[in-house]
């Protein structure tokens, strides 16, 4: 219970974003942060209200797909 309360309190106090900024600044200062190899992963981005409803998409090809049979 103590760990849960501390996690909640630190989250409410904004500790995690501050810690993230400090860590990035320290890595930059010693040359260990190479943003050329960075990637963004959309699986961690919240889709508000479930995101957009997927619709059928028109093909971007020139014609019908070639048969594979």
N, C-alpha and C positions, 0 to 999 in steps of 0.2 A: 504494500500500500504506500509506503514511504517513497519508493522509486516512482510509482505512478504519479503521486502528488508533485514530486520534484520535476518530473517531465512536464506535467501540466503547467506548473508555475513558470518554468523556464520558457516554455512555448508562449505563454501569455506575455511574458516579459520581453519577448523578441530576441532571446539568446541565440537561437539557431542561425538566423540571418546575419547577426553580428559575428558569430563564430566563423561562418562561411566567408565573410568579407576579410576577416583577419587572416584566415588561412590562405586565401587567394593572394592577399598583399604580401605575406611572408614568402610564398612560393615565387611570386614575381620578383621580389627583392633579391633572391638568390639565384634567379635564372632557371628555376625548375618548372615554370608554367609555360608550356608551349601550346598556344592556342591554334597552331596550324593543324594539330591532330585532334581538335575538339569536334564533337558531334552533338546534335540535339536529338533527343529521343522524345517523340510525341506521346509515348505511352504514359508519361508523367504529367501531361497537361490535362487539366480538368475540362471536360466538355460540359458546359453549362446546359442544364435542362436536357441532358442526353445527347446533345449535338444535333446536327441536321439530319433529317430523315433521308436515307439513301434512296435515290431515284435510279431508274434504269438509265444508263448512259449510252449515248450514240457512239458508234465506233469511230475512231479517228483514222482508220485505214482507208485506202483508196477504193476498196470494193469489198465484196463479201469475203469472209475468211476462207482460205483454201482448205479443202477436205483433207483429213489425215487418214482416211480409210481407203 
